[in-house]
Amino acid sequence: MSDFVQSLRLWFAPQRIRDEGETPDYRFSLANERTFLAWIRTSLALVGGGFAVDQFLPDLRWGIRVGFSLALLAAGVLCALRAVNHWVRCERAMRRGEDLPASRFPAVLSLVVAVVAIAMVVVVVFGWAG
């Protein structure tokens, strides 16, 4: 079974993680959960921002407004999915005594948010109304 499928199954049955390796120091598991919750807060903020752009910028040209909204909503969805995936991968690594997994996701998310923010600055400065 591929590692991804096994990780996906652990999303919905986290008690199975206890079958692997040794129980890590609880402080590390709790820190992993706090990181998960921080990613979820980020996801909620991105989703809220996507809805806010759509609802509170009605004068913005339709295509631009929808594009910004969808970019923020998609980033929120990806962030939420990545949060649980990262939590499982880190928990497994700690139980196995392995290095924590490296991830490019923070850089990708930062670039998406930066691109949307720069585009929003351009819209504010040049006032692209519909």
C-alpha positions as CSV (number, residue, x, y, z in Angstrom):
1,M,0.0,0.0,0.0
2,S,1.4,3.4,-0.9
3,D,2.5,5.8,1.8
4,F,0.0,8.4,0.7
5,V,-3.0,6.0,0.9
6,Q,-1.8,4.8,4.4
7,S,-1.5,8.5,5.5
8,L,-5.0,9.2,4.1
9,R,-6.5,6.4,6.1
10,L,-4.8,7.7,9.2
11,W,-6.7,11.0,8.7
12,F,-9.9,9.2,9.8
13,A,-8.4,6.7,12.2
14,P,-5.7,8.5,14.1
15,Q,-5.7,5.9,16.8
16,R,-3.9,3.6,14.3
17,I,-0.8,5.8,14.6
18,R,-0.3,4.3,18.0
19,D,0.5,1.0,16.3
20,E,3.7,2.5,14.9
21,G,6.9,3.0,16.8
22,E,7.1,4.4,20.4
23,T,5.1,7.0,22.0
24,P,7.0,10.3,21.7
25,D,7.2,12.9,24.5
26,Y,3.8,14.3,24.9
27,R,5.1,17.9,24.5
28,F,6.1,17.1,21.0
29,S,2.7,15.6,20.1
30,L,1.0,18.6,21.7
31,A,3.2,21.0,19.7
32,N,2.3,19.1,16.6
33,E,-1.4,19.6,17.4
34,R,-0.8,23.3,18.0
35,T,0.8,23.5,14.6
36,F,-2.2,21.7,13.0
37,L,-4.5,24.2,14.7
38,A,-2.4,27.2,13.4
39,W,-2.8,25.8,9.8
40,I,-6.5,25.4,10.3
41,R,-6.8,29.1,11.5
42,T,-4.9,30.1,8.5
43,S,-7.2,28.1,6.3
44,L,-10.3,29.7,7.9
45,A,-8.8,33.2,7.4
46,L,-8.2,32.4,3.7
47,V,-11.7,31.1,3.3
48,G,-13.1,34.2,5.1
49,G,-11.0,36.4,2.9
50,G,-12.3,34.7,-0.2
51,F,-15.9,35.3,0.8
52,A,-15.1,38.9,1.9
53,V,-13.6,39.7,-1.5
54,D,-16.7,38.3,-3.2
55,Q,-19.3,39.9,-0.9
56,F,-17.7,43.3,0.0
57,L,-16.2,44.3,-3.3
58,P,-19.2,44.4,-5.6
59,D,-17.8,47.3,-7.6
60,L,-14.8,45.3,-8.7
61,R,-15.0,43.8,-12.2
62,W,-16.8,40.4,-12.0
63,G,-13.9,38.3,-13.4
64,I,-11.3,40.0,-11.1
65,R,-13.5,39.6,-8.1
66,V,-14.3,36.0,-8.8
67,G,-10.6,35.2,-9.6
68,F,-9.4,36.7,-6.3
69,S,-12.2,34.9,-4.4
70,L,-11.5,31.6,-5.9
71,A,-7.7,31.9,-5.4
72,L,-8.2,32.6,-1.7
73,L,-10.9,29.9,-1.3
74,A,-8.7,27.3,-3.1
75,A,-5.7,28.3,-0.9
76,G,-7.9,27.8,2.2
77,V,-9.0,24.4,1.0
78,L,-5.5,23.3,0.3
79,C,-4.3,24.6,3.6
80,A,-6.9,22.7,5.5
81,L,-6.1,19.4,3.7
82,R,-2.4,20.0,4.1
83,A,-2.9,20.6,7.9
84,V,-4.2,17.2,8.5
85,N,-1.7,15.5,6.2
86,H,1.2,17.3,7.9
87,W,-0.1,16.4,11.3
88,V,-0.2,12.7,10.4
89,R,3.2,12.7,8.7
90,C,4.9,14.5,11.7
91,E,3.2,12.2,14.3
92,R,4.3,9.1,12.4
93,A,7.9,10.5,12.0
94,M,8.1,11.2,15.8
95,R,6.8,7.7,16.7
96,R,9.3,6.1,14.3
97,G,12.2,8.3,15.5
98,E,12.7,9.8,12.0
99,D,13.4,13.3,11.0
100,L,10.3,15.4,10.6
101,P,9.2,15.6,7.0
102,A,10.2,18.6,4.9
103,S,7.5,20.5,3.1
104,R,7.4,23.1,0.3
105,F,3.8,23.9,1.1
106,P,4.5,26.9,3.3
107,A,6.5,28.5,0.4
108,V,3.8,27.7,-2.1
109,L,1.1,29.1,0.1
110,S,3.1,32.2,0.8
111,L,3.6,32.8,-2.9
112,V,-0.1,32.3,-3.7
113,V,-1.1,34.8,-0.9
114,A,1.6,37.2,-2.0
115,V,0.5,37.1,-5.7
116,V,-3.2,37.7,-4.7
117,A,-2.1,40.5,-2.3
118,I,0.0,42.2,-5.0
119,A,-2.9,41.9,-7.4
120,M,-5.2,43.5,-4.9
121,V,-2.8,46.4,-4.3
122,V,-2.8,47.0,-8.1
123,V,-6.6,46.9,-8.1
124,V,-6.8,49.4,-5.2
125,V,-4.3,51.7,-6.8
126,F,-5.7,51.7,-10.3
127,G,-9.4,51.1,-9.2
128,W,-10.5,48.5,-11.7
129,A,-14.3,48.8,-11.2
130,G,-16.8,46.8,-13.2
